[in-house]
């Protein structure tokens, strides 16, 4: 059974974090929201996905840092040609 927890953000604003239980019975966050109603909807949606088998490990889909740097960041990062030559 999921739930939402009230918390106060760094700026003093009231926020709600939604929690659900995954397949391995671990407590996971479904996100942080500005209203309790939104948070409740989020954990309910997450639990439906778990029951349907659509949520597996949160590690799936994560990208390694080196892959991000070489494939995305470095090609789009603006730097002098001589610097780029020394970096790569």
PyMOL Python script that loads the backbone (N, CA, C, O; Angstrom):
from pymol import cmd

cmd.read_pdbstr("""\
ATOM      1  N   UNK A   1       0.845  -1.188   0.000  1.00  0.00           N
ATOM      2  CA  UNK A   1       0.000   0.000   0.000  1.00  0.00           C
ATOM      3  C   UNK A   1       0.882   1.240   0.000  1.00  0.00           C
ATOM      4  O   UNK A   1       1.789   1.363   0.823  1.00  0.00           O
ATOM      5  N   UNK A   2       0.622   2.134  -0.900  1.00  0.00           N
ATOM      6  CA  UNK A   2       1.390   3.365  -0.994  1.00  0.00           C
ATOM      7  C   UNK A   2       0.884   4.431  -0.047  1.00  0.00           C
ATOM      8  O   UNK A   2      -0.149   4.274   0.603  1.00  0.00           O
ATOM      9  N   UNK A   3       1.625   5.506   0.017  1.00  0.00           N
ATOM     10  CA  UNK A   3       1.240   6.627   0.869  1.00  0.00           C
ATOM     11  C   UNK A   3       1.980   7.875   0.412  1.00  0.00           C
ATOM     12  O   UNK A   3       2.907   7.798  -0.395  1.00  0.00           O
ATOM     13  N   UNK A   4       1.568   9.015   0.928  1.00  0.00           N
ATOM     14  CA  UNK A   4       2.272  10.260   0.649  1.00  0.00           C
ATOM     15  C   UNK A   4       2.713  10.869   1.971  1.00  0.00           C
ATOM     16  O   UNK A   4       2.006  10.799   2.977  1.00  0.00           O
ATOM     17  N   UNK A   5       3.892  11.465   1.945  1.00  0.00           N
ATOM     18  CA  UNK A   5       4.477  12.042   3.150  1.00  0.00           C
ATOM     19  C   UNK A   5       4.654  13.546   2.955  1.00  0.00           C
ATOM     20  O   UNK A   5       5.181  13.995   1.937  1.00  0.00           O
ATOM     21  N   UNK A   6       4.207  14.312   3.940  1.00  0.00           N
ATOM     22  CA  UNK A   6       4.339  15.768   3.891  1.00  0.00           C
ATOM     23  C   UNK A   6       5.775  16.140   4.252  1.00  0.00           C
ATOM     24  O   UNK A   6       6.356  15.570   5.175  1.00  0.00           O
ATOM     25  N   UNK A   7       6.342  17.092   3.525  1.00  0.00           N
ATOM     26  CA  UNK A   7       7.679  17.571   3.838  1.00  0.00           C
ATOM     27  C   UNK A   7       7.779  19.049   3.494  1.00  0.00           C
ATOM     28  O   UNK A   7       6.973  19.575   2.726  1.00  0.00           O
ATOM     29  N   UNK A   8       8.751  19.695   4.056  1.00  0.00           N
ATOM     30  CA  UNK A   8       8.961  21.116   3.792  1.00  0.00           C
ATOM     31  C   UNK A   8      10.239  21.258   2.976  1.00  0.00           C
ATOM     32  O   UNK A   8      11.299  20.779   3.378  1.00  0.00           O
ATOM     33  N   UNK A   9      10.131  21.917   1.834  1.00  0.00           N
ATOM     34  CA  UNK A   9      11.271  22.094   0.941  1.00  0.00           C
ATOM     35  C   UNK A   9      12.261  23.107   1.481  1.00  0.00           C
ATOM     36  O   UNK A   9      12.028  23.728   2.518  1.00  0.00           O
ATOM     37  N   UNK A  10      13.361  23.270   0.774  1.00  0.00           N
ATOM     38  CA  UNK A  10      14.413  24.200   1.191  1.00  0.00           C
ATOM     39  C   UNK A  10      13.920  25.636   1.277  1.00  0.00           C
ATOM     40  O   UNK A  10      14.392  26.417   2.104  1.00  0.00           O
ATOM     41  N   UNK A  11      12.977  25.974   0.429  1.00  0.00           N
ATOM     42  CA  UNK A  11      12.453  27.342   0.423  1.00  0.00           C
ATOM     43  C   UNK A  11      11.286  27.519   1.393  1.00  0.00           C
ATOM     44  O   UNK A  11      10.645  28.569   1.405  1.00  0.00           O
ATOM     45  N   UNK A  12      11.010  26.499   2.204  1.00  0.00           N
ATOM     46  CA  UNK A  12       9.929  26.568   3.177  1.00  0.00           C
ATOM     47  C   UNK A  12       8.573  26.179   2.625  1.00  0.00           C
ATOM     48  O   UNK A  12       7.574  26.213   3.344  1.00  0.00           O
ATOM     49  N   UNK A  13       8.529  25.812   1.359  1.00  0.00           N
ATOM     50  CA  UNK A  13       7.275  25.440   0.701  1.00  0.00           C
ATOM     51  C   UNK A  13       6.865  24.019   1.091  1.00  0.00           C
ATOM     52  O   UNK A  13       7.707  23.126   1.181  1.00  0.00           O
ATOM     53  N   UNK A  14       5.582  23.821   1.319  1.00  0.00           N
ATOM     54  CA  UNK A  14       5.050  22.513   1.672  1.00  0.00           C
ATOM     55  C   UNK A  14       4.965  21.637   0.430  1.00  0.00           C
ATOM     56  O   UNK A  14       4.399  22.048  -0.583  1.00  0.00           O
ATOM     57  N   UNK A  15       5.533  20.418   0.504  1.00  0.00           N
ATOM     58  CA  UNK A  15       5.545  19.481  -0.616  1.00  0.00           C
ATOM     59  C   UNK A  15       5.102  18.110  -0.114  1.00  0.00           C
ATOM     60  O   UNK A  15       5.110  17.853   1.090  1.00  0.00           O
ATOM     61  N   UNK A  16       4.719  17.240  -1.030  1.00  0.00           N
ATOM     62  CA  UNK A  16       4.292  15.883  -0.692  1.00  0.00           C
ATOM     63  C   UNK A  16       5.056  14.899  -1.569  1.00  0.00           C
ATOM     64  O   UNK A  16       5.086  15.033  -2.793  1.00  0.00           O
ATOM     65  N   UNK A  17       5.672  13.914  -0.931  1.00  0.00           N
ATOM     66  CA  UNK A  17       6.393  12.876  -1.654  1.00  0.00           C
ATOM     67  C   UNK A  17       5.558  11.610  -1.650  1.00  0.00           C
ATOM     68  O   UNK A  17       5.077  11.174  -0.604  1.00  0.00           O
ATOM     69  N   UNK A  18       5.390  11.018  -2.832  1.00  0.00           N
ATOM     70  CA  UNK A  18       4.591   9.799  -2.988  1.00  0.00           C
ATOM     71  C   UNK A  18       5.507   8.582  -2.890  1.00  0.00           C
ATOM     72  O   UNK A  18       6.579   8.553  -3.494  1.00  0.00           O
ATOM     73  N   UNK A  19       5.078   7.578  -2.126  1.00  0.00           N
ATOM     74  CA  UNK A  19       5.844   6.341  -1.966  1.00  0.00           C
ATOM     75  C   UNK A  19       4.972   5.146  -2.317  1.00  0.00           C
ATOM     76  O   UNK A  19       3.770   5.142  -2.056  1.00  0.00           O
ATOM     77  N   UNK A  20       5.587   4.138  -2.909  1.00  0.00           N
ATOM     78  CA  UNK A  20       4.899   2.889  -3.229  1.00  0.00           C
ATOM     79  C   UNK A  20       5.847   1.737  -2.934  1.00  0.00           C
ATOM     80  O   UNK A  20       7.037   1.956  -2.709  1.00  0.00           O
ATOM     81  N   UNK A  21       5.337   0.525  -2.934  1.00  0.00           N
ATOM     82  CA  UNK A  21       6.138  -0.665  -2.686  1.00  0.00           C
ATOM     83  C   UNK A  21       6.374  -1.377  -4.013  1.00  0.00           C
ATOM     84  O   UNK A  21       5.428  -1.670  -4.744  1.00  0.00           O
ATOM     85  N   UNK A  22       7.642  -1.653  -4.321  1.00  0.00           N
ATOM     86  CA  UNK A  22       7.955  -2.307  -5.593  1.00  0.00           C
ATOM     87  C   UNK A  22       7.808  -3.825  -5.491  1.00  0.00           C
ATOM     88  O   UNK A  22       7.370  -4.345  -4.464  1.00  0.00           O
ATOM     89  N   UNK A  23       8.173  -4.524  -6.550  1.00  0.00           N
ATOM     90  CA  UNK A  23       8.022  -5.975  -6.622  1.00  0.00           C
ATOM     91  C   UNK A  23       8.806  -6.685  -5.523  1.00  0.00           C
ATOM     92  O   UNK A  23       8.375  -7.721  -5.017  1.00  0.00           O
ATOM     93  N   UNK A  24       9.956  -6.128  -5.157  1.00  0.00           N
ATOM     94  CA  UNK A  24      10.797  -6.740  -4.126  1.00  0.00           C
ATOM     95  C   UNK A  24      10.446  -6.254  -2.723  1.00  0.00           C
ATOM     96  O   UNK A  24      11.217  -6.450  -1.784  1.00  0.00           O
ATOM     97  N   UNK A  25       9.292  -5.627  -2.582  1.00  0.00           N
ATOM     98  CA  UNK A  25       8.790  -5.117  -1.301  1.00  0.00           C
ATOM     99  C   UNK A  25       9.658  -4.000  -0.719  1.00  0.00           C
ATOM    100  O   UNK A  25       9.742  -3.835   0.498  1.00  0.00           O
ATOM    101  N   UNK A  26      10.296  -3.243  -1.597  1.00  0.00           N
ATOM    102  CA  UNK A  26      11.084  -2.093  -1.160  1.00  0.00           C
ATOM    103  C   UNK A  26      10.269  -0.826  -1.366  1.00  0.00           C
ATOM    104  O   UNK A  26       9.495  -0.713  -2.316  1.00  0.00           O
ATOM    105  N   UNK A  27      10.456   0.112  -0.468  1.00  0.00           N
ATOM    106  CA  UNK A  27       9.748   1.387  -0.572  1.00  0.00           C
ATOM    107  C   UNK A  27      10.469   2.263  -1.593  1.00  0.00           C
ATOM    108  O   UNK A  27      11.676   2.481  -1.488  1.00  0.00           O
ATOM    109  N   UNK A  28       9.731   2.760  -2.574  1.00  0.00           N
ATOM    110  CA  UNK A  28      10.285   3.602  -3.632  1.00  0.00           C
ATOM    111  C   UNK A  28       9.508   4.907  -3.714  1.00  0.00           C
ATOM    112  O   UNK A  28       8.333   4.966  -3.352  1.00  0.00           O
ATOM    113  N   UNK A  29      10.177   5.954  -4.194  1.00  0.00           N
ATOM    114  CA  UNK A  29       9.520   7.240  -4.374  1.00  0.00           C
ATOM    115  C   UNK A  29       8.931   7.321  -5.772  1.00  0.00           C
ATOM    116  O   UNK A  29       9.558   6.906  -6.747  1.00  0.00           O
ATOM    117  N   UNK A  30       7.733   7.854  -5.859  1.00  0.00           N
ATOM    118  CA  UNK A  30       7.089   8.072  -7.154  1.00  0.00           C
ATOM    119  C   UNK A  30       7.152   9.543  -7.535  1.00  0.00           C
ATOM    120  O   UNK A  30       6.531   9.955  -8.515  1.00  0.00           O
ATOM    121  N   UNK A  31       7.894  10.341  -6.773  1.00  0.00           N
ATOM    122  CA  UNK A  31       8.048  11.753  -7.077  1.00  0.00           C
ATOM    123  C   UNK A  31       7.573  12.650  -5.953  1.00  0.00           C
ATOM    124  O   UNK A  31       6.977  12.189  -4.979  1.00  0.00           O
ATOM    125  N   UNK A  32       7.843  13.932  -6.100  1.00  0.00           N
ATOM    126  CA  UNK A  32       7.438  14.933  -5.121  1.00  0.00           C
ATOM    127  C   UNK A  32       6.512  15.925  -5.807  1.00  0.00           C
ATOM    128  O   UNK A  32       6.766  16.351  -6.934  1.00  0.00           O
ATOM    129  N   UNK A  33       5.434  16.288  -5.116  1.00  0.00           N
ATOM    130  CA  UNK A  33       4.372  17.088  -5.723  1.00  0.00           C
ATOM    131  C   UNK A  33       3.957  18.227  -4.804  1.00  0.00           C
ATOM    132  O   UNK A  33       4.253  18.215  -3.609  1.00  0.00           O
ATOM    133  N   UNK A  34       3.272  19.203  -5.370  1.00  0.00           N
ATOM    134  CA  UNK A  34       2.864  20.369  -4.591  1.00  0.00           C
ATOM    135  C   UNK A  34       1.576  20.144  -3.812  1.00  0.00           C
ATOM    136  O   UNK A  34       1.300  20.874  -2.860  1.00  0.00           O
ATOM    137  N   UNK A  35       0.779  19.146  -4.199  1.00  0.00           N
ATOM    138  CA  UNK A  35      -0.453  18.860  -3.456  1.00  0.00           C
ATOM    139  C   UNK A  35      -0.513  17.391  -3.063  1.00  0.00           C
ATOM    140  O   UNK A  35       0.066  16.530  -3.725  1.00  0.00           O
ATOM    141  N   UNK A  36      -1.220  17.124  -1.981  1.00  0.00           N
ATOM    142  CA  UNK A  36      -1.390  15.749  -1.506  1.00  0.00           C
ATOM    143  C   UNK A  36      -2.164  14.927  -2.536  1.00  0.00           C
ATOM    144  O   UNK A  36      -1.889  13.743  -2.730  1.00  0.00           O
ATOM    145  N   UNK A  37      -3.121  15.557  -3.185  1.00  0.00           N
ATOM    146  CA  UNK A  37      -3.935  14.863  -4.182  1.00  0.00           C
ATOM    147  C   UNK A  37      -3.069  14.343  -5.338  1.00  0.00           C
ATOM    148  O   UNK A  37      -3.238  13.207  -5.781  1.00  0.00           O
ATOM    149  N   UNK A  38      -2.145  15.180  -5.821  1.00  0.00           N
ATOM    150  CA  UNK A  38      -1.236  14.761  -6.892  1.00  0.00           C
ATOM    151  C   UNK A  38      -0.337  13.615  -6.430  1.00  0.00           C
ATOM    152  O   UNK A  38      -0.109  12.658  -7.170  1.00  0.00           O
ATOM    153  N   UNK A  39       0.169  13.720  -5.205  1.00  0.00           N
ATOM    154  CA  UNK A  39       1.041  12.672  -4.662  1.00  0.00           C
ATOM    155  C   UNK A  39       0.284  11.355  -4.522  1.00  0.00           C
ATOM    156  O   UNK A  39       0.816  10.293  -4.845  1.00  0.00           O
ATOM    157  N   UNK A  40      -0.955  11.423  -4.042  1.00  0.00           N
ATOM    158  CA  UNK A  40      -1.759  10.207  -3.900  1.00  0.00           C
ATOM    159  C   UNK A  40      -2.012   9.555  -5.258  1.00  0.00           C
ATOM    160  O   UNK A  40      -1.958   8.332  -5.385  1.00  0.00           O
ATOM    161  N   UNK A  41      -2.284  10.361  -6.253  1.00  0.00           N
ATOM    162  CA  UNK A  41      -2.487   9.818  -7.602  1.00  0.00           C
ATOM    163  C   UNK A  41      -1.215   9.147  -8.114  1.00  0.00           C
ATOM    164  O   UNK A  41      -1.273   8.103  -8.763  1.00  0.00           O
ATOM    165  N   UNK A  42      -0.070   9.751  -7.818  1.00  0.00           N
ATOM    166  CA  UNK A  42       1.205   9.213  -8.305  1.00  0.00           C
ATOM    167  C   UNK A  42       1.503   7.848  -7.706  1.00  0.00           C
ATOM    168  O   UNK A  42       1.882   6.928  -8.429  1.00  0.00           O
ATOM    169  N   UNK A  43       1.336   7.702  -6.386  1.00  0.00           N
ATOM    170  CA  UNK A  43       1.640   6.382  -5.811  1.00  0.00           C
ATOM    171  C   UNK A  43       0.607   5.348  -6.232  1.00  0.00           C
ATOM    172  O   UNK A  43       0.929   4.165  -6.351  1.00  0.00           O
ATOM    173  N   UNK A  44      -0.625   5.777  -6.457  1.00  0.00           N
ATOM    174  CA  UNK A  44      -1.642   4.830  -6.929  1.00  0.00           C
ATOM    175  C   UNK A  44      -1.312   4.347  -8.342  1.00  0.00           C
ATOM    176  O   UNK A  44      -1.440   3.160  -8.640  1.00  0.00           O
ATOM    177  N   UNK A  45      -0.887   5.271  -9.215  1.00  0.00           N
ATOM    178  CA  UNK A  45      -0.494   4.891 -10.572  1.00  0.00           C
ATOM    179  C   UNK A  45       0.712   3.952 -10.552  1.00  0.00           C
ATOM    180  O   UNK A  45       0.772   2.983 -11.309  1.00  0.00           O
ATOM    181  N   UNK A  46       1.668   4.253  -9.676  1.00  0.00           N
ATOM    182  CA  UNK A  46       2.862   3.409  -9.579  1.00  0.00           C
ATOM    183  C   UNK A  46       2.500   2.007  -9.113  1.00  0.00           C
ATOM    184  O   UNK A  46       3.052   1.028  -9.614  1.00  0.00           O
ATOM    185  N   UNK A  47       1.583   1.897  -8.162  1.00  0.00           N
ATOM    186  CA  UNK A  47       1.178   0.578  -7.679  1.00  0.00           C
ATOM    187  C   UNK A  47       0.422  -0.207  -8.749  1.00  0.00           C
ATOM    188  O   UNK A  47       0.545  -1.429  -8.826  1.00  0.00           O
ATOM    189  N   UNK A  48      -0.350   0.483  -9.563  1.00  0.00           N
ATOM    190  CA  UNK A  48      -1.038  -0.195 -10.665  1.00  0.00           C
ATOM    191  C   UNK A  48       0.000  -0.752 -11.638  1.00  0.00           C
ATOM    192  O   UNK A  48      -0.124  -1.888 -12.097  1.00  0.00           O
ATOM    193  N   UNK A  49       1.021   0.042 -11.952  1.00  0.00           N
ATOM    194  CA  UNK A  49       2.074  -0.426 -12.857  1.00  0.00           C
ATOM    195  C   UNK A  49       2.808  -1.630 -12.275  1.00  0.00           C
ATOM    196  O   UNK A  49       3.138  -2.568 -13.000  1.00  0.00           O
ATOM    197  N   UNK A  50       3.064  -1.604 -10.966  1.00  0.00           N
ATOM    198  CA  UNK A  50       3.724  -2.742 -10.317  1.00  0.00           C
ATOM    199  C   UNK A  50       2.846  -3.981 -10.428  1.00  0.00           C
ATOM    200  O   UNK A  50       3.336  -5.061 -10.756  1.00  0.00           O
ATOM    201  N   UNK A  51       1.558  -3.832 -10.157  1.00  0.00           N
ATOM    202  CA  UNK A  51       0.655  -4.987 -10.209  1.00  0.00           C
ATOM    203  C   UNK A  51       0.516  -5.541 -11.628  1.00  0.00           C
ATOM    204  O   UNK A  51       0.267  -6.733 -11.810  1.00  0.00           O
ATOM    205  N   UNK A  52       0.677  -4.677 -12.627  1.00  0.00           N
ATOM    206  CA  UNK A  52       0.621  -5.118 -14.023  1.00  0.00           C
ATOM    207  C   UNK A  52       1.973  -5.633 -14.515  1.00  0.00           C
ATOM    208  O   UNK A  52       2.089  -6.149 -15.627  1.00  0.00           O
ATOM    209  N   UNK A  53       2.993  -5.482 -13.665  1.00  0.00           N
ATOM    210  CA  UNK A  53       4.330  -5.935 -14.043  1.00  0.00           C
ATOM    211  C   UNK A  53       5.068  -4.970 -14.938  1.00  0.00           C
ATOM    212  O   UNK A  53       6.054  -5.349 -15.570  1.00  0.00           O
ATOM    213  N   UNK A  54       4.616  -3.727 -15.011  1.00  0.00           N
ATOM    214  CA  UNK A  54       5.243  -2.756 -15.913  1.00  0.00           C
ATOM    215  C   UNK A  54       6.404  -2.016 -15.271  1.00  0.00           C
ATOM    216  O   UNK A  54       7.234  -1.449 -15.982  1.00  0.00           O
ATOM    217  N   UNK A  55       6.486  -2.005 -13.945  1.00  0.00           N
ATOM    218  CA  UNK A  55       7.626  -1.377 -13.275  1.00  0.00           C
ATOM    219  C   UNK A  55       8.525  -2.492 -12.786  1.00  0.00           C
ATOM    220  O   UNK A  55       8.108  -3.346 -12.004  1.00  0.00           O
ATOM    221  N   UNK A  56       9.760  -2.476 -13.254  1.00  0.00           N
ATOM    222  CA  UNK A  56      10.725  -3.465 -12.789  1.00  0.00           C
ATOM    223  C   UNK A  56      11.772  -2.739 -11.965  1.00  0.00           C
ATOM    224  O   UNK A  56      11.422  -2.022 -11.028  1.00  0.00           O
ATOM    225  N   UNK A  57      12.993  -2.899 -12.275  1.00  0.00           N
ATOM    226  CA  UNK A  57      14.061  -2.253 -11.533  1.00  0.00           C
ATOM    227  C   UNK A  57      14.197  -0.803 -11.981  1.00  0.00           C
ATOM    228  O   UNK A  57      14.036  -0.490 -13.161  1.00  0.00           O
ATOM    229  N   UNK A  58      14.495   0.081 -11.028  1.00  0.00           N
ATOM    230  CA  UNK A  58      14.711   1.479 -11.383  1.00  0.00           C
ATOM    231  C   UNK A  58      16.070   1.668 -12.039  1.00  0.00           C
ATOM    232  O   UNK A  58      16.348   2.737 -12.582  1.00  0.00           O
ATOM    233  N   UNK A  59      16.914   0.656 -11.998  1.00  0.00           N
ATOM    234  CA  UNK A  59      18.233   0.746 -12.616  1.00  0.00           C
ATOM    235  C   UNK A  59      18.166   0.550 -14.127  1.00  0.00           C
ATOM    236  O   UNK A  59      19.085   0.953 -14.839  1.00  0.00           O
ATOM    237  N   UNK A  60      17.102  -0.057 -14.626  1.00  0.00           N
ATOM    238  CA  UNK A  60      16.964  -0.233 -16.069  1.00  0.00           C
ATOM    239  C   UNK A  60      16.788   1.140 -16.711  1.00  0.00           C
ATOM    240  O   UNK A  60      16.038   1.978 -16.211  1.00  0.00           O
ATOM    241  N   UNK A  61      17.466   1.354 -17.788  1.00  0.00           N
ATOM    242  CA  UNK A  61      17.338   2.618 -18.491  1.00  0.00           C
ATOM    243  C   UNK A  61      18.322   3.669 -18.031  1.00  0.00           C
ATOM    244  O   UNK A  61      18.413   4.734 -18.642  1.00  0.00           O
ATOM    245  N   UNK A  62      19.064   3.397 -16.964  1.00  0.00           N
ATOM    246  CA  UNK A  62      20.068   4.360 -16.536  1.00  0.00           C
ATOM    247  C   UNK A  62      21.290   4.213 -17.429  1.00  0.00           C
ATOM    248  O   UNK A  62      21.582   3.130 -17.936  1.00  0.00           O
ATOM    249  N   UNK A  63      21.977   5.292 -17.608  1.00  0.00           N
ATOM    250  CA  UNK A  63      23.098   5.338 -18.517  1.00  0.00           C
ATOM    251  C   UNK A  63      24.396   5.531 -17.724  1.00  0.00           C
ATOM    252  O   UNK A  63      24.423   6.258 -16.731  1.00  0.00           O
ATOM    253  N   UNK A  64      25.455   4.882 -18.166  1.00  0.00           N
ATOM    254  CA  UNK A  64      26.741   5.050 -17.497  1.00  0.00           C
ATOM    255  C   UNK A  64      27.281   6.448 -17.780  1.00  0.00           C
ATOM    256  O   UNK A  64      27.033   7.019 -18.842  1.00  0.00           O
ATOM    257  N   UNK A  65      28.023   6.991 -16.815  1.00  0.00           N
ATOM    258  CA  UNK A  65      28.553   8.339 -16.928  1.00  0.00           C
ATOM    259  C   UNK A  65      29.456   8.482 -18.153  1.00  0.00           C
ATOM    260  O   UNK A  65      29.339   9.454 -18.900  1.00  0.00           O
ATOM    261  N   UNK A  66      30.340   7.534 -18.358  1.00  0.00           N
ATOM    262  CA  UNK A  66      31.272   7.607 -19.486  1.00  0.00           C
ATOM    263  C   UNK A  66      30.522   7.613 -20.817  1.00  0.00           C
ATOM    264  O   UNK A  66      30.937   8.296 -21.753  1.00  0.00           O
ATOM    265  N   UNK A  67      29.432   6.866 -20.912  1.00  0.00           N
ATOM    266  CA  UNK A  67      28.639   6.854 -22.143  1.00  0.00           C
ATOM    267  C   UNK A  67      27.978   8.209 -22.387  1.00  0.00           C
ATOM    268  O   UNK A  67      27.907   8.675 -23.524  1.00  0.00           O
ATOM    269  N   UNK A  68      27.495   8.840 -21.309  1.00  0.00           N
ATOM    270  CA  UNK A  68      26.882  10.162 -21.435  1.00  0.00           C
ATOM    271  C   UNK A  68      27.915  11.189 -21.889  1.00  0.00           C
ATOM    272  O   UNK A  68      27.663  11.969 -22.808  1.00  0.00           O
ATOM    273  N   UNK A  69      29.082  11.186 -21.239  1.00  0.00           N
ATOM    274  CA  UNK A  69      30.107  12.181 -21.557  1.00  0.00           C
ATOM    275  C   UNK A  69      30.588  12.033 -22.995  1.00  0.00           C
ATOM    276  O   UNK A  69      30.649  13.017 -23.732  1.00  0.00           O
ATOM    277  N   UNK A  70      30.927  10.821 -23.398  1.00  0.00           N
ATOM    278  CA  UNK A  70      31.475  10.635 -24.746  1.00  0.00           C
ATOM    279  C   UNK A  70      30.420  10.714 -25.841  1.00  0.00           C
ATOM    280  O   UNK A  70      30.722  11.120 -26.963  1.00  0.00           O
ATOM    281  N   UNK A  71      29.192  10.332 -25.531  1.00  0.00           N
ATOM    282  CA  UNK A  71      28.158  10.310 -26.563  1.00  0.00           C
ATOM    283  C   UNK A  71      27.308  11.558 -26.659  1.00  0.00           C
ATOM    284  O   UNK A  71      26.828  11.892 -27.742  1.00  0.00           O
ATOM    285  N   UNK A  72      27.108  12.261 -25.546  1.00  0.00           N
ATOM    286  CA  UNK A  72      26.202  13.409 -25.534  1.00  0.00           C
ATOM    287  C   UNK A  72      26.902  14.714 -25.175  1.00  0.00           C
ATOM    288  O   UNK A  72      26.857  15.678 -25.939  1.00  0.00           O
ATOM    289  N   UNK A  73      27.545  14.744 -24.015  1.00  0.00           N
ATOM    290  CA  UNK A  73      28.093  15.992 -23.500  1.00  0.00           C
ATOM    291  C   UNK A  73      29.255  16.509 -24.340  1.00  0.00           C
ATOM    292  O   UNK A  73      29.232  17.651 -24.798  1.00  0.00           O
ATOM    293  N   UNK A  74      30.268  15.674 -24.542  1.00  0.00           N
ATOM    294  CA  UNK A  74      31.479  16.120 -25.230  1.00  0.00           C
ATOM    295  C   UNK A  74      31.220  16.599 -26.658  1.00  0.00           C
ATOM    296  O   UNK A  74      31.739  17.650 -27.033  1.00  0.00           O
ATOM    297  N   UNK A  75      30.446  15.885 -27.467  1.00  0.00           N
ATOM    298  CA  UNK A  75      30.202  16.378 -28.830  1.00  0.00           C
ATOM    299  C   UNK A  75      29.459  17.720 -28.870  1.00  0.00           C
ATOM    300  O   UNK A  75      29.588  18.465 -29.841  1.00  0.00           O
ATOM    301  N   UNK A  76      28.692  18.031 -27.837  1.00  0.00           N
ATOM    302  CA  UNK A  76      27.906  19.266 -27.829  1.00  0.00           C
ATOM    303  C   UNK A  76      28.515  20.369 -26.975  1.00  0.00           C
ATOM    304  O   UNK A  76      27.964  21.468 -26.905  1.00  0.00           O
ATOM    305  N   UNK A  77      29.634  20.096 -26.330  1.00  0.00           N
ATOM    306  CA  UNK A  77      30.271  21.079 -25.458  1.00  0.00           C
ATOM    307  C   UNK A  77      31.167  21.999 -26.283  1.00  0.00           C
ATOM    308  O   UNK A  77      31.995  21.533 -27.065  1.00  0.00           O
ATOM    309  N   UNK A  78      30.997  23.304 -26.104  1.00  0.00           N
ATOM    310  CA  UNK A  78      31.769  24.278 -26.866  1.00  0.00           C
ATOM    311  C   UNK A  78      33.129  24.476 -26.196  1.00  0.00           C
ATOM    312  O   UNK A  78      33.206  24.830 -25.019  1.00  0.00           O
ATOM    313  N   UNK A  79      34.197  24.243 -26.957  1.00  0.00           N
ATOM    314  CA  UNK A  79      35.551  24.464 -26.453  1.00  0.00           C
ATOM    315  C   UNK A  79      36.491  24.702 -27.630  1.00  0.00           C
ATOM    316  O   UNK A  79      36.161  24.408 -28.779  1.00  0.00           O
ATOM    317  N   UNK A  80      37.654  25.233 -27.322  1.00  0.00           N
ATOM    318  CA  UNK A  80      38.659  25.492 -28.351  1.00  0.00           C
ATOM    319  C   UNK A  80      39.118  24.167 -28.960  1.00  0.00           C
ATOM    320  O   UNK A  80      39.187  23.153 -28.266  1.00  0.00           O
ATOM    321  N   UNK A  81      39.431  24.175 -30.259  1.00  0.00           N
ATOM    322  CA  UNK A  81      39.887  22.938 -30.910  1.00  0.00           C
ATOM    323  C   UNK A  81      41.110  22.311 -30.233  1.00  0.00           C
ATOM    324  O   UNK A  81      41.206  21.088 -30.129  1.00  0.00           O
ATOM    325  N   UNK A  82      42.043  23.150 -29.772  1.00  0.00           N
ATOM    326  CA  UNK A  82      43.241  22.599 -29.123  1.00  0.00           C
ATOM    327  C   UNK A  82      42.878  21.917 -27.799  1.00  0.00           C
ATOM    328  O   UNK A  82      43.474  20.902 -27.440  1.00  0.00           O
ATOM    329  N   UNK A  83      41.918  22.466 -27.088  1.00  0.00           N
ATOM    330  CA  UNK A  83      41.466  21.851 -25.838  1.00  0.00           C
ATOM    331  C   UNK A  83      40.772  20.534 -26.127  1.00  0.00           C
ATOM    332  O   UNK A  83      41.008  19.537 -25.445  1.00  0.00           O
ATOM    333  N   UNK A  84      39.914  20.532 -27.138  1.00  0.00           N
ATOM    334  CA  UNK A  84      39.207  19.299 -27.506  1.00  0.00           C
ATOM    335  C   UNK A  84      40.204  18.208 -27.886  1.00  0.00           C
ATOM    336  O   UNK A  84      40.008  17.040 -27.552  1.00  0.00           O
ATOM    337  N   UNK A  85      41.268  18.589 -28.581  1.00  0.00           N
ATOM    338  CA  UNK A  85      42.277  17.612 -28.982  1.00  0.00           C
ATOM    339  C   UNK A  85      42.963  17.020 -27.752  1.00  0.00           C
ATOM    340  O   UNK A  85      43.253  15.824 -27.725  1.00  0.00           O
ATOM    341  N   UNK A  86      43.226  17.838 -26.737  1.00  0.00           N
ATOM    342  CA  UNK A  86      43.880  17.348 -25.522  1.00  0.00           C
ATOM    343  C   UNK A  86      42.946  16.492 -24.677  1.00  0.00           C
ATOM    344  O   UNK A  86      43.402  15.579 -23.989  1.00  0.00           O
ATOM    345  N   UNK A  87      41.643  16.775 -24.720  1.00  0.00           N
ATOM    346  CA  UNK A  87      40.673  16.032 -23.914  1.00  0.00           C
ATOM    347  C   UNK A  87      40.412  14.663 -24.512  1.00  0.00           C
ATOM    348  O   UNK A  87      40.285  13.675 -23.788  1.00  0.00           O
ATOM    349  N   UNK A  88      40.333  14.606 -25.833  1.00  0.00           N
ATOM    350  CA  UNK A  88      40.006  13.323 -26.469  1.00  0.00           C
ATOM    351  C   UNK A  88      41.192  12.645 -26.976  1.00  0.00           C
ATOM    352  O   UNK A  88      41.086  11.555 -27.539  1.00  0.00           O
TER     353      UNK A  88
END
""", "prot")
cmd.dss("prot")
cmd.show_as("cartoon", "prot")
cmd.util.cbc("prot")
cmd.orient("prot")
